Amino acid sequence: MWHRVPRPEDGPVTETITGLYLSPLELLALLAALALVVARWLPPVARPRVTLAAAGVLVLSALVLAVTGIRWQLLPVLAGAALVLPFALAPLLRRRGGRTAWRARWWLALPGSLACAGLVAMGPLAAWAFPVPAFPEPSGGFAVGTRVMQWTDTQRPETFTPEPEDRRTVVTQLWYPARKSPAGTPRAPYLGRTEQEARTVADTLAGYVGLPGFLVDGLPQARSHAVFDAPVAGEGGRFPVVLFSPGSGGTRAQNTAWAEELASHGYVVAALDHPYDSAVVLLTDGRTLRSRTTSSGDRDQDAVLAADWTAVRAADLSFVLTQLDRLDRGEISDPLTGRLDTARAAATGHSMGGAAALQAARQDHRFGAVIDLDGFPHGPAAPALDRPALVLTQAITPATDPDYLPRLETVLRSTTATSYRLTVPGSAHLTFTDGPLYLPPVPSVVGSLGRTKSPGLVASTTLAFLDTTLRQKPVDLPGALSSYGALTTYTPGGGP
C-alpha cells in the first residue's frame, strides 16, 4: 500500500510505501543492492547480467538521491552495496580483459555476503523505526486550516528572566475548520511555520531527550493535512474552542494529528508554546527561547517547581482564551472574527499540560470542560473542580509513580460535575501524542497500539467527551469511552 508523505518543499509530495517508509527511488536502490549481494550465488549464465543491471541501477539511484537528498536510513544500504560491488564486478572485468575470472570459494564468500546483506537490511529497518510521519487523514466534514499567532500579556511579568520589563509572550497555533483548498496547495510543515523552524524544533526536541538530531530528521520533512491561512469554512456557524498545553519540554505541534481531527469536526484548537518551558520557542522578533525548566533532583523541591510551572501554564491558557475572545469580538483583526464560540471552551493538555488544564479549569470558569492526557495533577487541589473532566491514563504498571493515581483520585472524587478516568490498555505516556507516528514502536515508549490506532483512540474518546460537554449532543458517553479501556465514572458527591 502507498501513502503520501509530504516533503518540505512546496512541490509535489513524495510517495512512500506503508510499512517500509521508503520512496520508490530508495526502494529501487535497496533492491539493486540486494541483487548485487545475491548475484554471487546465482547460476553462472545469469550472474553477469544481474550484476551489471544491479550495478547500473544502483549507481543511477545513488546519483539521483545525492541530488534530491539522501536520508541517513539509506546509508547502510549504500555501504553494503559499496562493499560488495568490487567483488561482484572484479570477475567480469577480468573476463573482459582475457584473464581467468577468480571467485572466492563459497565458505569464504558466505560470511561477506551475509555481512553485506545485514547492512542492506538495516536500511528498511531504520526507515521503519524512524520514518517521516504520515498523518492520518482527518475524518470530519471540514478541511483544516492553520495559522500561528503571537501575543504578549502586558499585565504579566516574565518570571523566567531577570529583566523587570520583560512581559510574558505566548505563541499559539490555531487549527480551524476551513474551505477545501485547490489540489496541489502546499500543506503546512510539521513543527514549524517554515522548514528551518521545523528543523530547529526537531533538533532541539531530540537533544532534549538525549537523542542525536539525525535520528528524527524525518520530522522537518513531514507535512500535515492543514493549509496555512486557508479561508475559514463558510458553514458551521460558530465553533467551540479547545485550548491545548503540551507536555514538559513539548511544543505546540506535538498533537497535530489530534488537533486536525478535532478541527475537521468543527472545533477550533489553539495549542500553546510556553516560553522557557517548551523545548524551544521561536518568536517573530528572531529570538529563540529554550527551556529553562530543569529538575533539582530533590523530590520535594521538584514538586514545588512543578506546581510553579503549572501555574504559569494555567495563566497562559487563560490569557490565550482572553485573546481568542477579543479576536472573536473584532478587537483583534482576523478571518475568524465572529466565528469563535468562546462561551463553549475546553482546557486540555498532555502530561504537565494536563495538570495545567486542570488548574486553568479550576480557576477560570470560562472553561466548560477539561481533558487531561496522562498528566500528574501538580499544584493545589482546591477549590474543587466544578467542570466535567476526562482523564486518559496509560496502563498502570509497577513503574508508575505511586502518587499518580491517589492524586488523580483526590481531584476527581471532589468534582462537582460528572467526570471520567479512562485507563487505556497497551498505552504509554507518549501514546497520547504524535509520538507513535515517528518514533520506534517500543511499547514502553509509545505503547503497543500501533501507529494508526493510537491517534485514532485519542481523537475518538476526546471528541465524544467534547461533543457531550460543549455541544450537548445526546451521546452515550460512558458506553463510548468504556469500549477503549477501563472506565471509572465520578459523580458529584458519590465518588466512583
C-alpha positions as CSV (number, residue, x, y, z in Angstrom):
1,M,0.0,0.0,0.0
2,W,1.2,3.5,-0.8
3,H,0.7,6.7,1.2
4,R,1.7,10.2,0.6
5,V,4.4,11.6,2.8
6,P,4.9,15.4,2.3
7,R,8.3,16.8,1.9
8,P,9.5,20.3,3.0
9,E,9.4,21.8,-0.5
10,D,6.3,23.4,-1.9
11,G,6.4,21.0,-4.8
12,P,4.8,17.6,-5.2
13,V,4.8,15.3,-2.2
14,T,6.8,12.0,-2.3
15,E,5.2,8.6,-2.5
16,T,6.4,6.1,0.1
17,I,5.4,2.5,0.9
18,T,3.4,1.9,4.0
19,G,5.4,-0.2,6.5
20,L,8.7,0.3,4.8
21,Y,8.6,4.1,4.7
22,L,10.9,4.2,1.6
23,S,10.3,6.2,-1.5
24,P,10.3,4.4,-4.9
25,L,13.8,5.6,-5.6
26,E,15.1,4.4,-2.2
27,L,13.3,1.1,-2.8
28,L,15.0,0.8,-6.2
29,A,18.4,1.4,-4.6
30,L,17.6,-1.2,-1.9
31,L,16.6,-3.8,-4.4
32,A,19.7,-3.1,-6.6
33,A,21.9,-3.5,-3.5
34,L,20.3,-6.8,-2.6
35,A,20.6,-8.1,-6.2
36,L,24.4,-7.3,-6.1
37,V,24.7,-9.4,-2.9
38,V,22.7,-12.3,-4.3
39,A,24.3,-12.3,-7.7
40,R,27.4,-14.2,-6.4
41,W,25.1,-17.2,-5.7
42,L,23.2,-17.2,-9.0
43,P,23.9,-19.7,-11.8
44,P,26.9,-18.6,-14.0
45,V,24.7,-17.8,-17.0
46,A,22.6,-15.3,-15.1
47,R,25.4,-13.8,-12.9
48,P,26.9,-11.3,-15.3
49,R,23.6,-9.8,-16.5
50,V,22.2,-9.5,-12.9
51,T,25.4,-7.9,-11.7
52,L,25.7,-5.3,-14.4
53,A,22.0,-4.4,-14.3
54,A,22.0,-4.1,-10.5
55,A,25.2,-2.0,-10.5
56,G,23.8,0.3,-13.1
57,V,20.5,0.8,-11.3
58,L,22.4,1.3,-8.0
59,V,24.7,4.0,-9.4
60,L,21.9,5.9,-11.1
61,S,19.7,5.7,-8.0
62,A,22.6,6.9,-5.8
63,L,23.4,9.8,-8.1
64,V,19.7,11.0,-8.1
65,L,19.5,10.6,-4.4
66,A,22.6,12.6,-3.9
67,V,20.9,15.5,-5.7
68,T,17.5,15.2,-4.1
69,G,18.9,14.3,-0.6
70,I,20.0,11.0,0.9
71,R,18.3,10.1,4.2
72,W,20.5,8.6,6.8
73,Q,18.4,5.4,6.8
74,L,19.8,4.6,3.3
75,L,23.4,4.9,4.3
76,P,23.7,1.3,5.5
77,V,22.2,0.2,2.2
78,L,24.8,2.1,0.2
79,A,27.6,0.9,2.5
80,G,26.7,-2.7,2.0
81,A,26.5,-2.2,-1.8
82,A,29.8,-0.4,-1.8
83,L,31.5,-3.3,0.0
84,V,30.1,-6.0,-2.4
85,L,30.5,-4.0,-5.6
86,P,34.3,-4.6,-6.2
87,F,33.9,-8.3,-5.6
88,A,30.8,-8.5,-7.9
89,L,32.5,-6.6,-10.7
90,A,36.0,-8.0,-10.5
91,P,35.3,-11.4,-12.2
92,L,33.5,-9.6,-15.0
93,L,36.4,-7.2,-15.6
94,R,39.0,-10.0,-15.5
95,R,37.0,-12.0,-18.1
96,R,36.7,-9.0,-20.4
97,G,40.5,-8.5,-20.1
98,G,41.0,-12.0,-21.3
99,R,42.1,-13.2,-17.9
100,T,40.7,-16.1,-15.9
101,A,37.9,-15.0,-13.6
102,W,38.6,-15.8,-10.0
103,R,35.9,-16.3,-7.4
104,A,36.4,-16.9,-3.7
105,R,35.2,-20.3,-2.5
106,W,31.8,-20.4,-1.1
107,W,32.9,-20.8,2.5
108,L,35.0,-17.6,2.2
109,A,32.3,-15.6,0.3
110,L,29.4,-16.6,2.6
111,P,30.4,-14.5,5.7
112,G,31.0,-11.4,3.5
113,S,27.7,-11.9,1.7
114,L,25.8,-12.2,5.0
115,A,27.5,-9.2,6.4
116,C,26.6,-7.1,3.3
117,A,23.1,-8.4,3.4
118,G,22.8,-7.4,7.0
119,L,24.0,-3.9,6.2
120,V,21.4,-3.6,3.4
121,A,18.7,-4.9,5.7
122,M,19.5,-2.2,8.2
123,G,18.2,0.4,5.7
124,P,14.5,-0.5,5.7
125,L,14.7,-1.4,9.4
126,A,15.9,2.2,10.2
127,A,13.3,3.7,7.9
128,W,10.6,1.7,9.7
129,A,11.9,2.7,13.1
130,F,12.3,6.4,12.4
131,P,10.0,7.3,9.5
132,V,8.8,10.5,8.0
133,P,5.5,10.7,9.9
134,A,2.4,10.2,7.8
135,F,-0.5,12.0,9.5
136,P,-3.9,10.2,9.4
137,E,-6.5,11.8,7.1
138,P,-9.0,13.9,9.2
139,S,-12.3,12.1,9.2
140,G,-14.6,15.1,9.7
141,G,-16.6,17.1,7.1
142,F,-14.3,20.2,7.1
143,A,-10.9,20.8,5.6
144,V,-8.4,22.2,8.0
145,G,-6.6,25.5,8.1
146,T,-3.9,26.6,10.4
147,R,-2.1,29.8,11.4
148,V,0.3,30.9,14.1
149,M,-0.4,33.8,16.5
150,Q,2.0,35.6,19.0
151,W,0.6,37.6,21.9
152,T,2.2,39.4,24.8
153,D,0.5,39.7,28.1
154,T,1.4,43.3,29.1
155,Q,0.0,42.7,32.6
156,R,2.2,39.7,33.5
157,P,5.9,39.8,34.0
158,E,8.1,37.0,32.6
159,T,9.2,35.1,35.7
160,F,11.8,33.0,33.9
161,T,14.0,36.1,33.2
162,P,15.5,38.7,35.5
163,E,14.6,41.7,33.3
164,P,11.8,43.7,35.1
165,E,10.3,45.0,31.9
166,D,10.1,41.6,30.2
167,R,6.5,40.5,29.7
168,R,5.0,37.0,29.1
169,T,4.8,36.2,25.4
170,V,2.9,33.2,24.2
171,V,3.0,31.6,20.7
172,T,-0.3,29.9,19.7
173,Q,-1.1,27.8,16.7
174,L,-4.7,27.5,15.6
175,W,-6.3,24.7,13.6
176,Y,-9.7,25.6,12.4
177,P,-12.5,24.4,10.0
178,A,-11.6,25.7,6.5
179,R,-12.8,25.6,3.0
180,K,-11.3,22.9,0.8
181,S,-8.1,24.2,-0.9
182,P,-7.4,23.6,-4.6
183,A,-5.5,20.4,-5.5
184,G,-1.7,20.8,-5.1
185,T,-2.0,23.5,-2.4
186,P,1.1,23.1,-0.2
187,R,0.4,21.6,3.2
188,A,1.7,23.1,6.5
189,P,5.0,21.8,7.7
190,Y,5.0,19.8,10.9
191,L,6.7,21.5,13.9
192,G,7.1,25.0,12.4
193,R,6.0,27.7,10.1
194,T,9.0,27.0,7.8
195,E,11.3,24.1,7.1
196,Q,14.1,25.9,9.0
197,E,11.9,26.4,12.1
198,A,10.8,22.8,11.9
199,R,14.4,21.6,11.7
200,T,15.4,23.8,14.7
201,V,12.5,22.4,16.8
202,A,13.2,18.8,15.8
203,D,16.9,19.1,16.6
204,T,16.1,20.7,20.0
205,L,13.5,18.1,20.8
206,A,16.0,15.3,20.0
207,G,18.6,16.9,22.2
208,Y,16.1,17.4,25.0
209,V,15.6,13.7,25.3
210,G,19.2,12.8,24.7
211,L,18.9,11.6,21.0
212,P,21.2,12.7,18.2
213,G,19.3,15.0,15.9
214,F,19.8,12.9,12.7
215,L,17.5,10.2,14.1
216,V,14.4,12.5,13.7
217,D,15.4,14.2,10.5
218,G,12.1,13.0,9.1
219,L,10.2,15.5,11.2
220,P,11.3,18.6,9.2
221,Q,10.3,16.8,6.0
222,A,6.8,16.0,7.2
223,R,3.7,17.9,6.3
224,S,0.3,17.7,7.9
225,H,-3.1,17.9,6.2
226,A,-3.7,21.6,7.2
227,V,-3.1,24.5,4.9
228,F,-1.6,27.7,6.3
229,D,-4.1,30.6,6.3
230,A,-6.7,28.7,4.4
231,P,-10.1,30.5,4.2
232,V,-12.4,29.8,7.1
233,A,-15.3,27.4,6.3
234,G,-18.4,29.3,5.2
235,E,-20.7,27.0,7.0
236,G,-20.8,25.6,10.5
237,G,-21.8,28.7,12.5
238,R,-19.6,29.5,15.5
239,F,-17.0,26.9,16.5
240,P,-16.3,25.7,20.1
241,V,-12.7,26.4,21.2
242,V,-10.3,23.8,22.6
243,L,-7.1,25.1,24.2
244,F,-4.1,22.7,24.4
245,S,-1.0,22.8,26.6
246,P,1.8,20.3,25.6
247,G,3.9,18.2,27.9
248,S,7.0,19.4,29.7
249,G,9.6,20.2,27.0
250,G,6.9,19.6,24.4
251,T,5.8,22.0,21.7
252,R,2.5,23.3,20.4
253,A,2.6,20.9,17.4
254,Q,3.1,17.7,19.4
255,N,-0.6,16.7,19.0
256,T,-1.1,17.9,15.4
257,A,-2.9,14.7,14.3
258,W,-5.4,15.2,17.2
259,A,-5.8,18.9,16.5
260,E,-6.5,18.3,12.8
261,E,-9.1,15.7,13.6
262,L,-10.9,18.0,16.0
263,A,-10.8,20.9,13.5
264,S,-12.3,18.7,10.8
265,H,-15.3,18.1,13.1
266,G,-15.9,21.8,13.7
267,Y,-13.7,22.8,16.6
268,V,-11.0,25.4,16.7
269,V,-7.9,24.1,18.5
270,A,-5.4,26.6,20.0
271,A,-2.2,24.9,21.0
272,L,0.4,26.8,23.0
273,D,4.2,27.1,23.1
274,H,5.1,28.0,26.7
275,P,8.4,30.1,26.6
276,Y,11.2,28.7,28.7
277,D,9.2,25.6,29.4
278,S,8.6,24.2,25.9
279,A,11.9,22.8,24.5
280,V,12.2,25.7,22.1
281,V,10.1,28.7,21.1
282,L,10.9,30.9,18.1
283,L,9.5,34.4,18.3
284,T,8.8,36.8,15.5
285,D,11.5,39.2,16.6
286,G,14.1,36.5,15.8
287,R,14.7,35.3,19.4
288,T,15.0,31.6,20.1
289,L,13.9,30.8,23.7
290,R,15.0,27.4,25.0
291,S,13.7,25.5,28.1
292,R,14.9,26.6,31.5
293,T,12.9,24.1,33.5
294,T,15.2,21.5,34.9
295,S,14.8,19.0,37.7
296,S,16.6,19.7,41.0
297,G,16.9,16.0,41.8
298,D,15.1,16.5,45.1
299,R,11.6,15.1,45.0
300,D,10.0,17.7,47.4
301,Q,11.7,20.6,45.6
302,D,10.7,19.3,42.2
303,A,7.1,19.1,43.4
304,V,7.3,22.8,44.3
305,L,8.9,23.7,41.0
306,A,6.3,21.7,39.0
307,A,3.5,23.4,40.8
308,D,5.0,26.8,39.9
309,W,5.5,25.9,36.3
310,T,1.9,24.5,36.1
311,A,0.6,27.8,37.5
312,V,2.4,29.7,34.7
313,R,1.0,27.4,32.1
314,A,-2.6,27.7,33.5
315,A,-2.2,31.5,33.4
316,D,-1.1,31.2,29.7
317,L,-4.2,29.2,28.9
318,S,-6.5,31.8,30.5
319,F,-4.6,34.6,28.7
320,V,-5.0,32.9,25.3
321,L,-8.7,32.3,25.9
322,T,-9.0,36.1,26.6
323,Q,-7.1,36.8,23.3
324,L,-9.4,34.5,21.4
325,D,-12.4,36.2,22.9
326,R,-11.0,39.6,21.8
327,L,-10.4,38.1,18.3
328,D,-13.9,36.9,18.1
329,R,-15.3,40.3,19.0
330,G,-13.1,42.0,16.4
331,E,-10.7,43.7,18.8
332,I,-8.0,41.6,17.1
333,S,-8.4,41.6,13.3
334,D,-8.6,38.0,12.0
335,P,-10.7,36.0,9.5
336,L,-12.0,34.0,12.5
337,T,-13.7,37.1,13.9
338,G,-17.3,36.3,14.7
339,R,-16.7,32.5,14.3
340,L,-15.3,31.5,17.7
341,D,-17.7,30.4,20.4
342,T,-15.6,31.2,23.4
343,A,-18.6,30.5,25.7
344,R,-18.0,26.8,24.8
345,A,-14.4,26.3,25.6
346,A,-12.3,23.4,26.9
347,A,-8.9,23.3,28.5
348,T,-6.8,20.3,27.5
349,G,-3.2,19.2,27.8
350,H,-0.8,16.3,27.9
351,S,1.4,15.4,30.9
352,M,2.3,18.7,32.7
353,G,-0.1,20.4,30.2
354,G,-2.8,18.2,31.5
355,A,-2.1,19.4,35.0
356,A,-2.2,23.0,33.7
357,A,-5.5,22.3,32.1
358,L,-7.0,21.1,35.4
359,Q,-5.7,24.2,37.2
360,A,-7.0,26.5,34.5
361,A,-10.5,25.0,34.6
362,R,-10.5,25.2,38.4
363,Q,-9.5,28.9,38.4
364,D,-11.2,30.2,35.2
365,H,-14.9,29.4,34.9
366,R,-14.9,30.3,31.2
367,F,-13.7,26.8,30.6
368,G,-16.7,24.5,30.4
369,A,-14.7,21.2,30.3
370,V,-11.2,19.9,30.8
371,I,-9.2,17.0,29.3
372,D,-6.0,15.7,31.0
373,L,-4.0,13.3,28.8
374,D,-1.9,11.3,31.3
375,G,-0.9,14.3,33.4
376,F,0.0,14.2,37.1
377,P,-2.1,16.9,38.9
378,H,0.5,19.4,40.2
379,G,-0.3,22.3,42.5
380,P,-3.2,22.8,44.9
381,A,-6.3,20.5,44.7
382,A,-8.6,23.3,45.9
383,P,-11.0,24.7,45.1
384,A,-12.9,21.6,43.9
385,L,-13.2,21.2,40.1
386,D,-16.7,22.1,39.1
387,R,-16.3,21.3,35.4
388,P,-16.7,17.9,33.8
389,A,-13.3,16.3,33.3
390,L,-11.9,13.4,31.2
391,V,-8.6,11.9,32.2
392,L,-6.9,9.4,29.9
393,T,-4.1,7.4,31.6
394,Q,-1.6,5.0,30.4
395,A,-1.7,1.4,31.6
396,I,-0.7,1.4,35.3
397,T,2.4,-0.7,36.0
398,P,4.7,-1.2,39.0
399,A,6.9,1.5,37.4
400,T,4.1,4.1,37.6
401,D,4.6,6.9,40.1
402,P,2.8,5.5,43.3
403,D,1.4,9.0,43.9
404,Y,-0.1,9.3,40.5
405,L,-3.4,7.5,40.9
406,P,-4.0,8.7,44.5
407,R,-3.5,12.3,43.3
408,L,-5.9,11.8,40.4
409,E,-8.4,10.2,42.8
410,T,-8.3,13.2,45.1
411,V,-9.0,15.6,42.2
412,L,-11.8,13.5,40.6
413,R,-13.6,12.4,43.8
414,S,-14.0,16.1,44.8
415,T,-15.5,17.2,41.5
416,T,-19.0,18.7,41.5
417,A,-19.6,17.6,37.9
418,T,-19.6,14.1,36.4
419,S,-16.1,13.2,35.4
420,Y,-14.3,10.2,33.9
421,R,-11.0,8.4,34.1
422,L,-10.2,6.0,31.2
423,T,-7.2,3.7,31.6
424,V,-6.1,2.6,28.1
425,P,-4.6,-0.9,27.9
426,G,-1.5,-1.1,25.7
427,S,-0.8,2.7,26.1
428,A,2.3,4.5,27.3
429,H,2.9,8.2,28.1
430,L,3.6,9.2,24.5
431,T,0.6,7.2,23.1
432,F,-1.4,10.4,23.7
433,T,0.8,12.5,21.4
434,D,2.1,12.3,17.8
435,G,5.0,10.2,19.0
436,P,3.7,6.8,17.7
437,L,3.8,8.2,14.2
438,Y,7.5,8.8,14.1
439,L,9.2,7.0,17.0
440,P,10.3,3.3,17.1
441,P,7.3,1.1,18.2
442,V,8.8,0.4,21.6
443,P,5.9,-0.4,23.9
444,S,7.4,1.2,26.9
445,V,7.8,4.5,25.0
446,V,4.8,4.7,22.6
447,G,2.7,1.8,23.7
448,S,1.6,-1.2,21.7
449,L,-1.5,0.1,20.0
450,G,0.3,0.9,16.7
451,R,0.9,4.0,14.6
452,T,-2.7,4.2,13.3
453,K,-4.7,3.1,16.3
454,S,-3.0,5.5,18.8
455,P,-4.1,8.8,17.3
456,G,-7.5,7.4,16.4
457,L,-8.1,6.4,20.0
458,V,-7.2,9.8,21.5
459,A,-9.3,11.6,18.9
460,S,-12.4,9.3,19.3
461,T,-12.5,9.5,23.1
462,T,-11.9,13.2,23.4
463,L,-14.4,14.0,20.6
464,A,-17.1,12.0,22.3
465,F,-16.4,13.9,25.5
466,L,-16.3,17.4,23.9
467,D,-19.5,16.7,21.8
468,T,-21.3,15.8,25.0
469,T,-20.0,18.6,27.2
470,L,-19.6,21.5,24.8
471,R,-22.3,20.7,22.2
472,Q,-24.7,18.8,24.5
473,K,-25.1,16.1,21.9
474,P,-27.0,13.0,23.1
475,V,-24.0,10.7,23.2
476,D,-23.8,7.6,25.4
477,L,-20.5,8.8,26.8
478,P,-19.8,6.0,29.3
479,G,-20.6,3.5,26.6
480,A,-18.4,5.2,24.0
481,L,-15.5,5.6,26.5
482,S,-15.6,2.1,28.0
483,S,-15.1,0.5,24.7
484,Y,-11.5,1.8,24.8
485,G,-10.4,0.7,28.2
486,A,-11.2,0.6,31.9
487,L,-13.6,3.4,32.7
488,T,-14.2,4.9,36.1
489,T,-17.1,7.4,36.4
490,Y,-17.1,10.0,39.2
491,T,-20.4,11.5,40.1
492,P,-20.9,14.7,42.3
493,G,-20.9,13.7,45.9
494,G,-20.9,10.0,45.1
495,G,-17.3,9.3,44.0
496,P,-16.6,6.4,41.6
